[in-house]
Amino acid sequence: MNMKTLFFRLSLWVLLMGMVSSCSLDEWNPSTVDLETAYKYRDGFESLVNYCYDALYYFYGKIDGIGAMEMGTDLWSNVGNGETGFILYNSNMAPQLGTLNTIWQGMYATVNYCNTAIYYAPLVEDYTEEERNAKVAEAHFLRAWANWHLVEQFGGVVLNTQPSSVTGPQNSPVRSSEEAFYDLIISDLQFACQHLPDQSGAERGRVAKKAAYAMLAKACLQRTRLGDSQQYAKMALDAAEELINNQGRYGIALYQSDAERSGFAKLWDGMNNKDNTEFLFLEAVDHLAGRNPEGWNRGRTRQYYLMDARTTGAPWGTQENDAWLGRANTRQFKPTKYLLTTLFEPVEDPADTRFKETFFYEYYNATWLDVVISQQMVNQYGKNPNLVGRVIKNTAATGSSLVEGNRAINHMGLVNMVDDDGDGWLDGLSVFTPNWVMPASDKADLPFWVVDPSDWFDANGRWVTAETHPMGTYYREIYPSLKKFSSIEWVYDRQYWMGDIPIIRLGEVYLIAAEAALLYNNDVAKALNFVNEIRRRAAVSGRQHEMEITAAELSLDFILAERGRELAGEQTRWYDLKRMGKLTNEYLRSTNPEILSFDPAKHIVRPIPQTFMDAIANPAEFGQNTTY
């Protein structure tokens, strides 16, 4: 059963037919007995709680979550593929959009599983009260997580607190206010903070107090957009500081810089992925037996952000089949000029390592053969004629990766990573996409293709096209590619990456605390300390002083920019802009001029899926979201 079919069936069960699916619970199948019997035993109940986690796997590291959570912001533009409704707010953002169904159905399925677990928890035998509360706290946490996405994506829609097995069909659902959603979200998370264990133990991905406090801080901060901002900012600050001030208790810590590597680099090191001290709430991926929803079909995030290594870069030695980069068959999302040259400092050697650690911008010859620069290449790409005959060395080879299993995969950068000609560049470098502008003479003289911001953007900051630049067709397809979810240790092939994916991590909690401190009582000193802690760990130890800012530089806008540098590609940005009042024509056009049709009266929520509106008995009374 595929994902969208499963979620469609679950949504109908949840909202219309009053049934609960349990056919996918491998440990326990209660389909042949009544639910009270099925769930009064620990095995059956715990299988139900386990299934509450299922939706994580369809929204993080997958296109349905990326579009809704990261696109339509100041960070990313569109190549021309995919569902542009989320990216450009055009006519594709309509009730018939398939991704909306997936989000709606998936989140409501999660809510119903959680409601079922919460309802039947008092009946479960062989639990102490402490054990029962700890287990049902997982359901409270995940219900809060799903409701948070529902209210932020769709506004005040249906707030369910009872399982459909109890309520029966809801043919005439009613809306609840956004405030009511947040009341339940916060109450659920407070229960989770009280009753979850301090640490997850041996089960990687099982939520613990660190996840509950982080999600409580995140939700309370987001709640400030609805009013009573000081009250909820204080709650967000308290939850964030609980984690920041008690890191040993919760088994968490920021990675620290040394003279060679920044803490931010260590955060994304594949060797740290499966036991990461900064991951507070995560999608845990089974890399050994593939016991995941959709099995081995995981980690496809990188292909959506990958430049055209298959076609446009191919004359210089890139190719689609490189396992480290990913599969260049999608190419939907590219960074904006604002992200590349305003948020990240556009210089060759900044103290801040986050551009370097967030993006691939050096691409090596992966063809298994040397590439010889031809006269045609010199003519087409404006190269110095003396480069004809220069060799770009093959760097592709079979290498070992993944500690457990020691698999061998093929990828660039394994052989011939040398500078035999002494020009200061590796001889296998084929395409270079820095975020700083290089002199035209240097670009002409270098024995590889260089494409930089002066090539990518027109005078208005939009991506060049064939109409605006003679090489626009080529330049717009060659750019830095997101690499946060590409550490080589967990690459299985050009499409699948089996690393864990963080949903909330400790670095974000510091920035939540900083924003909350300003909103609560304008405690600039406290906020500055949190921000500078994150900025210092983004540099190697000898350059950390360069990263510190002063109180005069700190503001909510600075924190928003810092969140962009820290969290780019981590599915937070749309919510950040919504919370901070930046989903406006003025802001979006100044930071992402590709967005021309944003309507602030319309686009701060998504349309209700048409499948739901067609299925209920009271569509006129329930009402579609404004102007859709």
GUTOR-279067 format. One record per residue (C-alpha): residue number from 1; x, y, z. Coordinates in Angstrom, 1 decimal. Example, Ala and Ser with C-alpha at 12.3 -4.5 7.8 and 13.67 -1.06 7.14 Angstrom:
% residues 2
   seq       c1       c2       c3
     1     12.3     -4.5      7.8
     2     13.7     -1.1      7.1
***
This chain:
% residues 628
   seq       c1       c2       c3
     1      0.0      0.0      0.0
     2      1.6      3.3     -1.0
     3      1.7      6.4      1.3
     4     -1.0      8.5     -0.3
     5     -3.5      5.5     -0.6
     6     -2.8      4.7      3.1
     7     -3.4      8.3      4.2
     8     -6.5      8.7      2.1
     9     -8.1      5.6      3.7
    10     -7.0      6.7      7.2
    11     -8.4     10.2      6.7
    12    -11.8      8.8      5.7
    13    -11.8      6.5      8.7
    14    -10.8      9.3     11.0
    15    -13.3     11.9      9.8
    16    -16.2     10.1      8.3
    17    -16.6      6.3      9.0
    18    -15.6      6.1     12.7
    19    -13.1      3.3     12.3
    20     -9.5      2.9     13.3
    21     -7.0      1.2     11.0
    22     -4.6     -1.3     12.6
    23     -3.7     -3.4      9.6
    24     -0.2     -2.0      9.6
    25      0.7     -2.8     13.2
    26      3.2     -5.6     12.8
    27      3.4     -6.5     16.5
    28     -0.4     -6.8     17.1
    29     -3.4     -7.0     14.8
    30     -6.6     -6.2     16.7
    31     -8.8     -6.2     13.5
    32    -10.7     -9.3     14.5
    33    -11.5     -8.3     18.1
    34    -13.2     -5.3     19.7
    35    -10.9     -2.4     20.5
    36    -11.3     -2.6     24.3
    37    -10.0     -6.1     24.2
    38     -7.3     -5.3     21.7
    39     -5.9     -2.4     23.6
    40     -6.2     -3.6     27.1
    41     -3.0     -5.6     26.7
    42      0.4     -3.9     26.7
    43      1.4     -5.4     23.3
    44     -1.6     -4.1     21.5
    45     -1.5     -0.7     23.2
    46      2.2     -0.2     22.6
    47      1.8     -1.2     18.9
    48     -0.9      1.6     18.7
    49      1.5      4.1     20.3
    50      4.2      3.1     17.9
    51      2.0      3.7     14.9
    52      1.5      7.3     16.2
    53      5.0      8.0     14.9
    54      4.2      6.9     11.3
    55      3.5     10.2      9.8
    56      7.0     11.6     10.6
    57      8.4      9.4      7.8
    58      6.2     11.1      5.2
    59      6.9     14.7      6.0
    60     10.5     14.9      6.9
    61     13.0     14.2      4.1
    62     10.1     13.9      1.7
    63      8.7     16.3     -0.9
    64      5.3     16.7      0.8
    65      6.8     18.2      3.9
    66      9.5     20.2      2.2
    67      7.1     22.1      0.0
    68      4.7     23.1      2.8
    69      7.3     23.9      5.4
    70     10.3     25.3      3.6
    71      9.1     26.8      0.2
    72      7.4     30.0     -0.6
    73      9.9     31.8      1.6
    74     13.0     34.0      1.3
    75     15.4     31.1      1.0
    76     14.4     29.0     -2.1
    77     13.3     29.5     -5.6
    78     11.9     27.2     -8.2
    79     13.7     25.6    -11.2
    80     10.5     24.9    -13.1
    81      9.4     21.5    -11.8
    82      7.1     20.4     -9.0
    83      4.1     21.9     -7.3
    84      4.7     25.6     -7.7
    85      1.7     26.5     -5.6
    86      3.8     26.2     -2.5
    87      6.8     27.9     -4.1
    88      5.3     30.8     -6.0
    89      1.7     31.0     -4.6
    90      0.3     30.7     -8.1
    91     -2.9     29.1     -9.2
    92     -1.6     25.7     -8.4
    93     -2.3     26.5     -4.8
    94     -5.8     25.2     -4.9
    95     -8.0     22.8     -3.0
    96     -7.3     20.1     -5.6
    97     -3.5     20.1     -4.9
    98     -2.5     16.5     -4.1
    99      0.1     17.5     -1.4
   100     -2.6     19.2      0.6
   101     -4.5     15.9      0.8
   102     -1.4     14.1      2.0
   103     -0.8     16.7      4.8
   104     -4.4     16.8      5.9
   105     -5.0     13.1      5.9
   106     -1.6     12.3      7.4
   107     -2.0     14.7     10.3
   108     -5.6     13.7     11.0
   109     -4.6     10.0     10.9
   110     -1.9     10.8     13.5
   111     -4.4     12.7     15.7
   112     -6.8      9.8     15.6
   113     -4.2      7.2     16.5
   114     -3.1      9.4     19.4
   115     -6.7     10.0     20.5
   116     -7.3      6.2     20.5
   117     -4.2      5.7     22.6
   118     -5.2      8.4     25.1
   119     -8.7      7.1     25.3
   120     -7.8      3.5     25.9
   121     -4.8      4.1     28.2
   122     -6.7      3.8     31.5
   123     -7.9      0.2     30.4
   124     -4.4     -1.2     29.8
   125     -3.4     -3.9     32.2
   126      0.0     -4.6     33.8
   127      1.1     -1.0     33.9
   128      2.1      0.9     37.0
   129      0.7      4.4     36.9
   130      4.1      5.8     36.1
   131      4.6      3.4     33.2
   132      1.1      4.2     31.9
   133      1.7      7.9     32.0
   134      5.1      7.6     30.3
   135      3.6      5.6     27.5
   136      0.5      7.7     26.9
   137      2.7     10.9     27.1
   138      4.1      9.8     23.7
   139      0.6     10.0     22.2
   140      0.0     13.4     23.8
   141      3.3     14.7     22.3
   142      2.6     13.4     18.8
   143     -1.0     14.7     18.9
   144      0.4     18.1     19.7
   145      2.9     17.8     16.9
   146      0.2     16.9     14.3
   147     -2.3     19.5     15.6
   148      0.5     22.1     15.4
   149      1.0     21.4     11.7
   150     -2.8     21.4     11.1
   151     -3.4     24.8     12.7
   152     -0.4     26.4     11.1
   153     -1.1     25.1      7.6
   154     -4.9     25.3      7.6
   155     -5.9     27.6     10.4
   156     -8.9     26.9     12.7
   157    -10.2     23.6     11.4
   158    -11.5     20.4     13.1
   159    -10.1     19.9     16.6
   160    -10.6     16.2     17.5
   161    -10.1     14.9     21.0
   162    -11.9     11.6     20.9
   163    -11.1      8.6     18.7
   164    -13.4      8.0     15.7
   165    -14.2      4.5     17.2
   166    -16.0      6.4     20.0
   167    -17.5      9.4     18.2
   168    -18.7      7.5     15.1
   169    -18.9      9.3     11.7
   170    -18.4     13.1     11.8
   171    -20.5     14.0      8.8
   172    -21.0     17.6      9.8
   173    -17.7     18.7     11.4
   174    -17.3     22.1     13.0
   175    -14.4     24.4     13.2
   176    -12.4     25.3     16.3
   177    -10.4     28.5     16.8
   178     -6.7     28.6     16.4
   179     -6.5     29.6     20.1
   180     -8.4     26.4     21.0
   181     -5.9     24.4     19.0
   182     -3.0     25.9     20.9
   183     -4.7     25.4     24.2
   184     -4.7     21.7     23.5
   185     -1.3     21.6     21.9
   186      0.3     23.3     24.9
   187     -1.6     21.1     27.4
   188     -0.5     18.0     25.6
   189      3.1     19.1     25.6
   190      3.0     20.0     29.3
   191      1.7     16.5     30.0
   192      4.6     15.1     27.9
   193      7.1     17.2     29.8
   194      5.9     15.9     33.1
   195      5.6     12.2     32.3
   196      8.1     11.3     29.5
   197     11.5      9.9     30.7
   198     14.5     12.2     30.8
   199     16.2     10.3     28.0
   200     15.1      7.9     25.2
   201     17.3      5.0     26.3
   202     18.2      2.4     23.7
   203     15.3      3.2     21.4
   204     16.6      5.9     19.1
   205     13.8      8.2     18.0
   206     11.5      7.4     20.9
   207     10.4     10.8     22.3
   208     11.7     11.9     25.7
   209     11.6     15.0     27.8
   210     14.2     16.7     25.5
   211     11.7     16.5     22.7
   212      8.8     17.6     24.8
   213     10.5     20.7     26.1
   214     11.8     21.6     22.7
   215      8.4     21.2     21.1
   216      6.7     23.1     23.9
   217      9.2     26.0     23.4
   218      8.6     25.9     19.6
   219      4.8     25.8     20.0
   220      4.6     28.6     22.6
   221      6.8     30.8     20.5
   222      4.6     30.2     17.5
   223      1.5     31.0     19.6
   224      2.8     34.5     20.2
   225      1.5     35.4     16.7
   226     -2.1     35.2     18.0
   227     -1.7     37.6     20.8
   228     -0.7     37.6     24.5
   229      2.8     37.5     23.2
   230      4.5     38.1     26.5
   231      2.7     35.3     28.3
   232      3.6     32.7     25.6
   233      7.1     34.1     25.1
   234      7.7     33.5     28.8
   235      6.5     29.9     28.5
   236      8.7     29.4     25.4
   237     11.7     30.9     27.2
   238     11.1     28.7     30.3
   239     10.9     25.5     28.2
   240     14.0     26.4     26.2
   241     16.0     27.3     29.3
   242     15.0     24.0     30.9
   243     17.0     22.3     28.2
   244     19.8     24.8     27.9
   245     20.5     24.8     31.6
   246     20.2     21.1     32.2
   247     22.0     19.5     29.3
   248     23.6     16.8     31.3
   249     20.3     15.6     32.7
   250     18.8     15.2     29.2
   251     22.0     13.9     27.5
   252     22.3     16.7     25.1
   253     25.1     19.2     24.1
   254     26.2     21.5     21.3
   255     29.1     20.2     19.4
   256     32.2     22.3     20.2
   257     34.6     23.8     17.7
   258     38.3     23.0     17.6
   259     41.2     24.5     15.5
   260     40.3     22.4     12.5
   261     36.5     22.1     12.5
   262     33.6     24.1     13.7
   263     30.9     22.6     16.0
   264     28.5     23.2     13.1
   265     30.6     20.9     10.9
   266     30.6     18.2     13.6
   267     26.9     18.5     13.9
   268     26.5     17.3     10.3
   269     29.3     14.7     10.4
   270     27.8     11.4      9.4
   271     29.7      9.7     12.2
   272     27.6     11.6     14.7
   273     24.3     11.1     12.9
   274     23.0      8.0     14.8
   275     23.8      9.3     18.2
   276     23.7     13.0     17.8
   277     23.8     15.1     21.0
   278     21.9     18.0     19.3
   279     19.0     16.0     17.9
   280     16.1     16.4     20.3
   281     13.2     15.2     18.2
   282     14.0     13.1     15.1
   283     12.9     10.7     12.5
   284     14.9      7.6     13.3
   285     15.7      5.6     10.2
   286     16.5      1.9     10.4
   287     19.6      1.5      8.3
   288     20.2     -2.1      9.1
   289     17.0     -4.0      8.3
   290     15.0     -1.2      6.6
   291     12.1     -1.5      9.1
   292     10.7      1.9      8.1
   293      7.5      3.0      6.5
   294      8.3      2.5      2.8
   295     11.2      0.4      3.7
   296     14.5      1.6      2.2
   297     12.9      4.4      0.3
   298     14.3      7.1      2.6
   299     16.3     10.3      2.5
   300     15.4     11.7     -0.8
   301     15.7     15.4      0.4
   302     18.9     16.0     -1.4
   303     17.7     15.2     -4.9
   304     15.2     18.0     -4.8
   305     17.9     20.6     -4.1
   306     20.6     19.1     -6.4
   307     21.8     21.2     -9.4
   308     21.8     19.7    -12.9
   309     24.7     17.3    -12.6
   310     23.0     15.0    -15.1
   311     22.9     17.3    -18.2
   312     24.2     20.8    -17.8
   313     27.3     20.0    -15.8
   314     28.0     16.8    -17.7
   315     30.5     18.3    -20.3
   316     32.8     19.1    -17.3
   317     32.5     15.7    -15.6
   318     29.4     15.7    -13.4
   319     26.8     13.0    -13.7
   320     23.5     11.9    -12.3
   321     24.8      8.6    -11.0
   322     27.0     10.1     -8.3
   323     25.9      8.5     -5.0
   324     27.3     11.2     -2.7
   325     25.5     14.1     -4.5
   326     22.3     12.2     -5.1
   327     20.2     11.7     -8.2
   328     19.9     14.8    -10.3
   329     16.5     13.9    -11.8
   330     14.3     16.3     -9.8
   331     16.1     19.7     -9.3
   332     13.1     21.6     -7.9
   333     14.6     24.0     -5.4
   334     17.5     26.4     -5.7
   335     18.8     29.0     -3.2
   336     17.7     32.6     -3.5
   337     20.2     35.5     -4.0
   338     19.1     36.6     -0.5
   339     20.2     33.3      1.1
   340     23.4     33.0     -0.8
   341     24.7     36.6     -0.7
   342     22.9     38.4      2.2
   343     22.3     35.8      4.9
   344     25.6     34.1      4.1
   345     28.5     36.5      3.8
   346     29.6     36.3      0.1
   347     33.4     36.2      0.7
   348     35.9     33.4      0.0
   349     37.0     32.7      3.6
   350     34.4     33.8      6.1
   351     34.7     32.9      9.8
   352     31.2     31.4      9.5
   353     31.4     27.9      8.2
   354     27.7     27.4      7.7
   355     27.7     28.1      3.9
   356     30.4     25.6      3.5
   357     28.7     23.0      5.6
   358     25.2     23.6      4.3
   359     26.0     23.3      0.5
   360     28.0     21.4     -2.0
   361     29.7     24.0     -4.1
   362     32.7     21.9     -5.4
   363     31.7     19.2     -7.9
   364     34.4     16.8     -9.1
   365     34.8     14.7    -12.2
   366     32.7     11.6    -11.5
   367     32.7     10.1    -15.0
   368     35.3      7.4    -14.3
   369     37.3      8.9    -17.2
   370     39.5     12.0    -17.4
   371     37.8     14.9    -19.1
   372     39.9     16.9    -21.6
   373     39.0     20.5    -22.1
   374     38.2     21.0    -25.8
   375     38.1     24.0    -28.1
   376     34.3     23.8    -28.1
   377     34.3     24.1    -24.3
   378     36.6     27.0    -24.4
   379     34.4     28.8    -26.9
   380     31.1     28.0    -25.3
   381     32.1     28.8    -21.7
   382     34.4     31.8    -22.3
   383     37.6     30.1    -21.2
   384     41.2     31.1    -22.0
   385     42.3     29.3    -25.2
   386     45.5     28.0    -23.5
   387     43.2     25.6    -21.5
   388     42.6     23.5    -24.5
   389     44.0     20.0    -23.8
   390     44.0     20.5    -20.0
   391     42.9     17.4    -18.1
   392     40.2     17.3    -15.4
   393     41.1     14.1    -13.6
   394     38.6     11.4    -12.8
   395     37.9     11.3     -9.0
   396     35.2      8.6     -9.0
   397     35.9      5.2     -7.4
   398     34.4      2.7     -5.1
   399     34.6      3.6     -1.4
   400     33.5      2.0      1.9
   401     30.9      3.7      4.0
   402     28.4      3.0      6.8
   403     30.1      1.7      9.9
   404     27.7     -1.2     10.3
   405     28.0     -3.3      7.2
   406     31.0     -1.5      5.6
   407     29.2     -1.2      2.3
   408     31.0     -0.1     -0.9
   409     29.4      2.7     -3.0
   410     30.6      4.6     -6.0
   411     31.1      8.4     -5.7
   412     33.2     11.4     -6.6
   413     36.1     12.6     -4.6
   414     37.9      9.3     -3.8
   415     40.9      9.3     -6.2
   416     43.1     11.9     -7.8
   417     42.3     14.5     -5.2
   418     45.6     16.1     -5.8
   419     47.1     19.3     -7.1
   420     49.9     17.9     -9.3
   421     50.0     21.0    -11.5
   422     50.5     23.3     -8.5
   423     47.8     25.9     -9.4
   424     46.2     25.8     -5.9
   425     43.2     23.8     -7.1
   426     42.5     20.1     -7.0
   427     43.0     18.6    -10.5
   428     39.6     16.7    -10.4
   429     37.5     19.8     -9.8
   430     35.0     20.2    -12.6
   431     32.3     22.7    -11.5
   432     32.7     25.4     -8.8
   433     29.7     27.4     -7.5
   434     30.9     29.8     -4.8
   435     28.5     32.3     -3.2
   436     31.1     35.1     -3.7
   437     31.8     36.8     -7.0
   438     35.1     35.9     -8.6
   439     37.0     38.1    -11.1
   440     36.0     37.4    -14.7
   441     39.7     36.9    -15.6
   442     40.1     34.3    -12.9
   443     37.0     32.4    -14.1
   444     38.3     32.4    -17.7
   445     41.8     31.2    -16.6
   446     40.7     28.3    -14.3
   447     40.6     24.8    -15.7
   448     37.0     24.1    -14.5
   449     33.6     25.8    -14.9
   450     33.0     28.6    -12.4
   451     29.4     29.9    -12.0
   452     28.9     32.5     -9.3
   453     26.2     35.1     -8.2
   454     27.2     37.5    -11.0
   455     26.1     34.8    -13.4
   456     23.0     33.6    -11.6
   457     20.9     36.7    -11.0
   458     19.6     39.6    -13.1
   459     19.5     43.2    -12.0
   460     16.3     42.5    -10.1
   461     17.7     39.6     -8.2
   462     15.8     37.0    -10.1
   463     17.4     33.9    -11.6
   464     18.6     34.5    -15.2
   465     16.8     32.9    -18.1
   466     17.6     32.5    -21.8
   467     15.8     35.8    -22.4
   468     17.9     37.8    -19.9
   469     21.3     36.3    -20.5
   470     22.9     34.4    -23.5
   471     24.1     31.7    -21.1
   472     21.0     31.9    -18.9
   473     19.8     28.4    -19.8
   474     23.0     27.0    -18.5
   475     23.8     29.3    -15.5
   476     20.3     28.8    -13.9
   477     20.9     25.0    -13.7
   478     24.3     25.1    -11.9
   479     24.3     26.3     -8.3
   480     25.1     25.2     -4.7
   481     23.2     22.1     -3.6
   482     22.0     21.4     -0.1
   483     24.2     18.8      1.5
   484     22.9     18.6      5.1
   485     21.3     15.2      4.4
   486     24.1     13.7      2.3
   487     26.8     12.6      4.7
   488     28.6      9.8      2.9
   489     28.3      7.2      5.8
   490     24.6      6.8      5.2
   491     24.4      7.0      1.5
   492     23.0      3.7      0.1
   493     22.8      4.8     -3.6
   494     22.2      7.9     -5.7
   495     18.6      8.1     -4.3
   496     18.5      6.7     -0.8
   497     20.1      8.1      2.3
   498     19.5      6.3      5.5
   499     20.6      8.9      8.1
   500     18.4     10.1     10.9
   501     16.6     13.4     10.2
   502     16.4     16.0     13.0
   503     13.0     17.6     13.4
   504     14.0     19.9     16.3
   505     17.6     20.2     17.4
   506     19.4     22.1     20.2
   507     20.8     24.9     18.0
   508     17.2     25.9     17.2
   509     16.3     25.9     20.9
   510     19.0     28.5     21.6
   511     17.5     30.7     18.9
   512     14.0     30.1     20.3
   513     15.2     31.2     23.7
   514     16.8     34.4     22.2
   515     13.6     35.4     20.4
   516     11.5     34.6     23.4
   517     13.7     36.7     25.7
   518     13.2     39.7     23.5
   519      9.5     39.2     23.2
   520      8.9     38.6     26.9
   521     10.8     41.4     28.6
   522     13.3     42.7     26.0
   523     16.2     41.0     27.9
   524     18.8     41.8     25.3
   525     21.7     40.5     27.4
   526     20.2     37.1     27.7
   527     19.2     36.9     24.1
   528     22.7     38.1     23.0
   529     24.3     35.3     25.0
   530     22.1     32.7     23.3
   531     22.7     34.0     19.8
   532     26.5     34.4     20.3
   533     26.7     30.8     21.6
   534     25.3     29.6     18.3
   535     27.4     32.0     16.2
   536     30.6     31.0     17.9
   537     30.2     27.3     17.3
   538     29.8     28.1     13.6
   539     33.5     29.0     13.4
   540     36.7     27.2     14.2
   541     38.1     28.0     17.6
   542     40.6     30.5     16.4
   543     38.0     32.6     14.6
   544     35.1     32.5     17.1
   545     35.6     36.1     18.2
   546     34.8     37.2     14.6
   547     31.3     35.8     15.0
   548     30.2     37.7     18.1
   549     27.7     40.5     17.7
   550     26.9     43.4     20.0
   551     23.7     44.3     21.7
   552     23.2     47.1     19.2
   553     23.2     44.6     16.4
   554     20.6     42.3     18.0
   555     17.0     42.4     16.9
   556     14.2     40.1     16.0
   557     15.1     40.6     12.3
   558     18.7     39.6     13.1
   559     17.4     36.4     14.8
   560     15.3     35.6     11.8
   561     18.3     36.0      9.6
   562     20.3     33.8     12.0
   563     17.6     31.2     11.8
   564     18.1     31.2      8.1
   565     21.8     30.7      8.3
   566     21.4     28.0     11.0
   567     18.4     26.1      9.8
   568     18.3     26.4      6.0
   569     16.7     23.3      4.5
   570     15.4     21.9      7.8
   571     11.7     22.6      7.2
   572     11.2     25.5      9.5
   573     11.2     28.6      7.4
   574      7.6     29.0      6.3
   575      6.5     28.8     10.0
   576      9.2     31.3     10.9
   577      8.1     33.9      8.4
   578      4.4     33.4      9.5
   579      5.2     33.8     13.2
   580      7.4     36.9     12.6
   581      4.9     38.7     10.3
   582      7.1     38.4      7.2
   583      4.5     36.7      4.9
   584      3.9     39.9      3.2
   585      4.2     41.2     -0.4
   586      6.9     43.7      0.6
   587      9.1     41.2      2.4
   588      8.8     38.4      0.0
   589      9.4     40.5     -3.1
   590     12.5     42.1     -1.5
   591     14.0     38.7     -0.6
   592     12.6     36.4     -3.3
   593     11.5     38.4     -6.3
   594     10.4     35.2     -8.1
   595      7.2     35.4     -5.9
   596      4.8     37.7     -7.7
   597      1.4     36.6     -6.6
   598      1.4     36.4     -2.8
   599     -1.9     37.5     -1.3
   600     -1.6     38.2      2.4
   601     -5.4     37.8      2.9
   602     -5.3     34.4      1.3
   603     -1.9     32.7      1.5
   604     -1.2     32.7      5.2
   605     -3.2     29.4      5.3
   606     -3.6     26.7      2.8
   607     -6.9     25.7      1.1
   608     -8.9     22.9      2.7
   609     -8.5     19.8      0.5
   610    -11.4     19.4     -1.9
   611    -11.7     15.7     -1.1
   612    -12.7     16.6      2.5
   613    -15.1     19.4      1.4
   614    -16.8     16.9     -1.0
   615    -17.1     14.2      1.6
   616    -18.8     16.2      4.4
   617    -22.6     17.0      4.7
   618    -22.1     20.7      5.6
   619    -19.5     22.2      3.2
   620    -21.2     25.5      3.0
   621    -21.4     25.8      6.8
   622    -17.9     24.5      7.4
   623    -16.6     26.9      4.7
   624    -13.5     26.9      2.6
   625    -10.5     29.0      3.7
   626    -10.8     32.6      2.6
   627    -10.7     33.3     -1.2
   628     -9.8     29.7     -2.2
***
